[in-house]
Amino acid sequence: MSRIMFIRYLPAALTILLLPICAVAQSPVARDPQQDIIRLNTNLVVIDAQALNRKTGEIISGLKADDFELYEDGVRQDITHFSQDKLALSVMLLIDLSGSVSPVLSEIREGALTALNRLKDVDEVAVMAFSTKSQIVQDFTRDRVKIIDRIGKIERSPVVGQGTLIFQALREASHYMARATNPASRRVIITITDNVSWDYYGYGPSEQEVSDDIIESGSMVCGLIVEGSLSRAEKIFRRDKDGKDIFRRRMSVDPFANQTGGELLKTPSFEISERLAQLIDHLRTRYSLGFTSKRDSTDGRYHRLKLTLSSAAQKRLGDVLIRTKEGYYARQK
């Protein structure tokens, strides 16, 4: 596939569509989920950010635009749009069906049932299963019943119980994110996996190729890591205490979560439901910041971002960790 560099540039004027005003004598008008969507202009670059107390891990809410300073390639940018939990979500549930994760599929289904109740009517979800191959189980939809039904039948997938190729799965998921029905939504890939994946050197996409595709799709990667022991085969192939292998490379979701400002949560199998719901809740606490770049916005190049707290906010809040994407690709003329 030829590489197309772009960033999802989203509306300029924030416009929240309001419900029609009805006469007192009229019956109530049903609410259209699309009316809650904020629409942004095409020259705006939008990023997500999460603020946490570095010592306690507690999420910090209630911040304002003036509490942040945003830099692109070292140049201070003006934050022209700011909100929290206003933009709709397009969520891809990327579910590992390898032999070590498939035994807890029932817990994953129950976790999804709880977590999806945290979403708004305008939010949409797609489901992809993967092991050595990937398969779309459910296209993007706002129908929660359909999503739960498909997850419940996911164990019938032909890829169940095989190995795990996380890089290939993430790459295919990032390509699929272009099918999100709302171009102004925040795009999130939630990978549910044991995070144990090996591939032979020279086979499949490189980490850089996967990273580029994810960044270009405008997606954030999060991981729900199901804790477990290594299989016997994996232990045999380990060559030293660091898990290095002469023939194979170790792959994980970690670098992509770090690059895109996503969150990684570890969980034992019996807490999957609670942790998945927690991850969805955390998405709702994230801030959306928009700016119009002071440089050529159609140069097709990668631009580094840095988001910090203002001096006043640092004095007020102390040591704060900010999770956000490290950069983005501008669209190309």
C-alpha positions as CSV (number, residue, x, y, z in Angstrom):
1,M,0.0,0.0,0.0
2,S,1.4,3.4,-0.9
3,R,2.0,5.6,2.0
4,I,-0.4,8.5,2.3
5,M,0.7,11.1,4.8
6,F,-2.1,12.9,6.4
7,I,-3.5,14.0,9.7
8,R,-7.1,14.2,10.5
9,Y,-7.7,17.9,10.4
10,L,-11.0,18.6,12.0
11,P,-13.5,21.6,11.8
12,A,-12.6,25.4,12.9
13,A,-15.6,26.7,14.6
14,L,-16.8,24.5,17.5
15,T,-20.5,24.0,16.8
16,I,-22.6,21.9,19.2
17,L,-25.9,21.1,17.5
18,L,-28.7,21.8,19.8
19,L,-32.1,20.1,20.1
20,P,-34.9,21.8,18.2
21,I,-37.1,24.0,20.4
22,C,-40.5,22.6,20.5
23,A,-43.8,24.3,21.3
24,V,-45.3,23.4,24.7
25,A,-48.2,21.7,23.0
26,Q,-46.0,19.4,20.9
27,S,-44.8,16.0,22.0
28,P,-41.1,15.7,22.8
29,V,-38.8,15.3,19.9
30,A,-36.5,12.2,19.9
31,R,-32.8,13.1,20.4
32,D,-30.5,12.4,17.5
33,P,-27.1,11.1,18.7
34,Q,-25.5,13.1,15.9
35,Q,-26.7,16.3,17.6
36,D,-24.1,15.9,20.3
37,I,-21.1,15.8,17.9
38,I,-18.8,18.8,17.9
39,R,-17.7,19.7,14.4
40,L,-14.4,21.3,13.8
41,N,-12.9,23.2,10.8
42,T,-10.4,21.6,8.3
43,N,-7.3,23.7,9.3
44,L,-7.4,22.6,12.9
45,V,-4.9,20.1,14.4
46,V,-6.5,18.3,17.4
47,I,-4.7,16.2,20.0
48,D,-5.8,14.3,23.1
49,A,-4.1,14.6,26.5
50,Q,-4.5,13.0,29.9
51,A,-3.1,14.7,33.1
52,L,-2.2,12.6,36.1
53,N,-0.6,13.1,39.5
54,R,2.8,11.4,38.9
55,K,3.1,10.0,42.5
56,T,-0.5,8.8,43.0
57,G,-1.6,8.1,39.4
58,E,-4.8,10.1,40.1
59,I,-6.4,11.7,37.0
60,I,-6.6,15.5,37.2
61,S,-9.8,17.0,35.9
62,G,-11.0,20.5,35.7
63,L,-8.0,22.0,33.9
64,K,-8.4,24.9,31.4
65,A,-6.7,25.9,28.2
66,D,-4.5,28.4,30.1
67,D,-3.1,25.6,32.2
68,F,-1.3,24.1,29.1
69,E,1.5,25.1,26.8
70,L,1.7,23.4,23.4
71,Y,4.8,23.4,21.1
72,E,5.2,22.1,17.6
73,D,8.8,21.5,16.5
74,G,9.8,23.8,19.4
75,V,7.6,26.7,18.4
76,R,4.8,27.7,20.9
77,Q,1.3,27.3,19.4
78,D,-1.9,29.1,20.4
79,I,-4.5,26.7,21.8
80,T,-7.6,27.9,20.0
81,H,-10.0,25.1,21.0
82,F,-10.3,23.2,24.2
83,S,-12.7,20.7,25.7
84,Q,-13.1,17.7,27.9
85,D,-15.3,14.7,27.0
86,K,-17.0,16.6,24.1
87,L,-15.8,14.8,21.0
88,A,-17.3,11.5,20.0
89,L,-15.3,8.3,20.2
90,S,-14.6,5.7,17.5
91,V,-13.2,2.7,19.4
92,M,-11.6,-0.4,17.9
93,L,-11.6,-3.4,20.3
94,L,-8.6,-5.4,19.0
95,I,-8.9,-8.8,20.8
96,D,-6.0,-11.3,21.0
97,L,-7.3,-14.8,20.3
98,S,-4.0,-16.6,20.9
99,G,-3.9,-19.8,23.0
100,S,-3.0,-17.9,26.1
101,V,-5.8,-15.4,25.9
102,S,-8.7,-17.4,24.4
103,P,-9.5,-19.2,27.7
104,V,-10.6,-15.8,29.2
105,L,-12.9,-14.8,26.3
106,S,-16.0,-15.0,28.5
107,E,-14.4,-12.5,30.9
108,I,-13.6,-10.2,28.0
109,R,-17.2,-10.4,26.8
110,E,-18.5,-9.5,30.3
111,G,-16.0,-6.7,30.5
112,A,-17.1,-5.3,27.2
113,L,-20.7,-5.5,28.4
114,T,-19.8,-3.3,31.4
115,A,-17.5,-1.0,29.6
116,L,-19.9,-0.2,26.7
117,N,-22.4,1.1,29.1
118,R,-19.9,3.9,29.8
119,L,-20.1,5.1,26.2
120,K,-22.3,7.8,24.8
121,D,-25.0,7.3,22.1
122,V,-22.8,9.1,19.6
123,D,-19.8,6.8,20.2
124,E,-19.2,3.9,17.8
125,V,-17.3,0.6,18.3
126,A,-15.7,-2.0,15.9
127,V,-14.3,-5.4,16.8
128,M,-11.2,-7.1,15.3
129,A,-9.9,-10.5,16.4
130,F,-6.3,-11.5,15.8
131,S,-3.6,-14.1,16.3
132,T,-1.3,-14.9,13.4
133,K,-4.0,-13.3,11.1
134,S,-6.6,-10.6,11.7
135,Q,-10.4,-10.7,11.1
136,I,-13.0,-8.0,11.4
137,V,-15.7,-9.4,13.6
138,Q,-17.9,-6.3,13.7
139,D,-17.8,-3.1,11.6
140,F,-18.2,0.3,13.3
141,T,-21.7,0.5,14.9
142,R,-23.5,2.3,17.7
143,D,-25.6,-0.8,18.3
144,R,-24.3,-2.1,21.7
145,V,-26.4,-5.3,21.5
146,K,-24.8,-6.3,18.2
147,I,-21.3,-5.6,19.6
148,I,-21.8,-7.8,22.6
149,D,-23.4,-10.6,20.5
150,R,-20.4,-10.6,18.1
151,I,-17.9,-10.7,20.9
152,G,-19.8,-13.6,22.4
153,K,-19.4,-15.5,19.1
154,I,-15.7,-14.5,18.6
155,E,-14.4,-17.9,19.8
156,R,-15.8,-19.4,16.6
157,S,-13.2,-17.3,14.6
158,P,-10.8,-19.5,12.6
159,V,-7.9,-17.6,14.1
160,V,-8.5,-18.8,17.7
161,G,-5.7,-20.5,19.5
162,Q,-2.9,-19.7,17.0
163,G,0.2,-17.5,17.7
164,T,0.2,-13.7,18.2
165,L,1.4,-11.1,15.7
166,I,0.7,-7.8,17.4
167,F,2.5,-5.6,14.8
168,Q,0.5,-6.9,11.9
169,A,-2.7,-6.7,13.8
170,L,-2.1,-3.1,14.9
171,R,-1.2,-2.1,11.3
172,E,-4.4,-3.6,9.9
173,A,-6.5,-2.0,12.7
174,S,-5.0,1.4,11.9
175,H,-5.9,1.0,8.2
176,Y,-9.4,0.1,9.2
177,M,-9.8,3.2,11.4
178,A,-10.3,5.2,8.2
179,R,-13.8,3.6,8.0
180,A,-15.0,5.4,11.2
181,T,-18.3,7.0,10.3
182,N,-17.6,10.3,12.1
183,P,-14.5,12.1,10.7
184,A,-14.4,14.4,13.8
185,S,-14.3,11.6,16.3
186,R,-11.4,10.7,18.6
187,R,-10.0,7.4,17.3
188,V,-8.8,4.8,19.8
189,I,-7.5,1.2,19.4
190,I,-7.9,-0.7,22.6
191,T,-5.7,-3.9,22.4
192,I,-6.7,-6.7,24.7
193,T,-3.8,-9.0,24.9
194,D,-1.3,-10.8,27.1
195,N,1.3,-8.7,25.2
196,V,3.5,-11.8,24.5
197,S,4.2,-11.8,20.8
198,W,7.2,-13.2,18.8
199,D,8.0,-13.0,15.1
200,Y,11.0,-14.1,13.0
201,Y,13.3,-11.3,12.1
202,G,12.7,-10.0,8.6
203,Y,9.1,-11.2,8.5
204,G,6.1,-8.8,8.8
205,P,6.1,-5.0,9.2
206,S,8.7,-3.2,11.2
207,E,8.0,-1.2,14.3
208,Q,8.6,2.0,12.4
209,E,6.1,1.0,9.6
210,V,3.4,0.2,12.2
211,S,4.1,3.4,14.0
212,D,3.8,5.5,10.9
213,D,0.5,3.9,9.9
214,I,-1.0,4.4,13.4
215,I,0.1,8.1,13.5
216,E,-1.2,8.7,10.0
217,S,-4.6,7.2,11.0
218,G,-4.8,9.7,13.8
219,S,-5.4,6.9,16.3
220,M,-4.4,6.5,19.9
221,V,-3.4,3.0,21.1
222,C,-4.3,1.7,24.5
223,G,-3.6,-1.7,26.0
224,L,-5.4,-3.9,28.4
225,I,-2.7,-6.4,29.3
226,V,-4.0,-9.7,30.6
227,E,-1.3,-11.1,32.9
228,G,-0.3,-14.7,32.7
229,S,2.7,-17.0,32.5
230,L,4.8,-17.7,29.4
231,S,4.0,-20.8,27.5
232,R,6.4,-23.7,27.6
233,A,7.4,-23.1,23.9
234,E,8.1,-19.4,24.7
235,K,10.3,-20.4,27.7
236,I,12.3,-22.7,25.5
237,F,13.0,-20.0,22.9
238,R,14.2,-17.5,25.5
239,R,18.0,-17.1,25.4
240,D,18.7,-14.8,28.3
241,K,17.1,-12.9,31.2
242,D,16.0,-10.1,28.9
243,G,14.0,-12.5,26.8
244,K,16.2,-12.0,23.7
245,D,16.1,-14.6,20.9
246,I,18.6,-15.3,18.2
247,F,16.0,-15.9,15.5
248,R,12.9,-14.0,16.7
249,R,12.0,-10.5,17.8
250,R,9.8,-9.7,20.8
251,M,6.8,-7.5,19.9
252,S,4.5,-5.6,22.2
253,V,1.9,-2.8,22.2
254,D,4.0,-0.6,24.6
255,P,5.9,1.6,22.1
256,F,2.7,2.5,20.2
257,A,0.8,3.4,23.4
258,N,3.8,5.6,24.4
259,Q,4.0,7.3,21.0
260,T,0.3,8.1,20.8
261,G,-0.2,9.1,24.4
262,G,-2.3,6.0,25.2
263,E,-2.7,4.1,28.4
264,L,-1.6,0.6,29.4
265,L,-3.4,-1.2,32.2
266,K,-2.4,-4.6,33.5
267,T,-5.0,-6.9,34.9
268,P,-5.4,-10.5,36.1
269,S,-8.1,-12.4,34.1
270,F,-10.7,-12.1,36.9
271,E,-10.5,-8.3,36.8
272,I,-10.9,-7.8,33.1
273,S,-14.4,-6.4,33.4
274,E,-13.4,-3.8,35.9
275,R,-10.2,-2.7,34.1
276,L,-11.8,-2.4,30.7
277,A,-14.6,-0.2,32.2
278,Q,-11.8,1.8,33.9
279,L,-10.0,2.3,30.6
280,I,-13.2,3.6,28.9
281,D,-13.8,5.9,31.9
282,H,-10.3,7.3,31.5
283,L,-10.9,8.1,27.8
284,R,-13.7,10.3,29.0
285,T,-11.4,12.3,31.3
286,R,-9.0,13.2,28.4
287,Y,-8.7,16.8,27.2
288,S,-9.0,17.7,23.5
289,L,-6.7,20.6,22.4
290,G,-6.8,22.2,19.0
291,F,-4.4,24.6,17.3
292,T,-3.7,26.0,13.8
293,S,-0.1,25.5,13.0
294,K,2.1,28.6,12.4
295,R,3.9,26.8,9.6
296,D,2.9,25.4,6.2
297,S,0.1,23.0,7.2
298,T,0.3,20.8,4.0
299,D,4.0,19.9,3.9
300,G,3.4,16.2,4.4
301,R,6.1,16.0,7.0
302,Y,6.3,14.6,10.6
303,H,6.1,17.3,13.3
304,R,7.0,16.8,16.9
305,L,4.7,17.9,19.6
306,K,5.3,18.8,23.2
307,L,2.6,19.5,25.7
308,T,3.4,20.9,29.2
309,L,1.7,22.6,32.1
310,S,2.1,26.4,32.4
311,S,4.3,27.6,35.2
312,A,1.3,28.7,37.2
313,A,-0.4,25.3,36.8
314,Q,2.9,23.5,37.8
315,K,3.1,25.5,41.0
316,R,-0.5,24.8,41.8
317,L,-0.6,21.1,41.0
318,G,3.0,19.9,41.6
319,D,4.5,17.0,39.7
320,V,2.1,16.1,36.8
321,L,2.4,13.5,34.1
322,I,0.9,14.4,30.8
323,R,0.1,11.7,28.2
324,T,-0.3,12.8,24.7
325,K,1.0,11.9,21.2
326,E,4.6,12.7,20.4
327,G,3.9,14.0,16.9
328,Y,1.8,13.7,13.7
329,Y,2.1,13.7,10.0
330,A,0.7,16.8,8.2
331,R,-1.5,16.3,5.2
332,Q,0.2,16.6,1.8
333,K,-0.8,18.9,-1.0
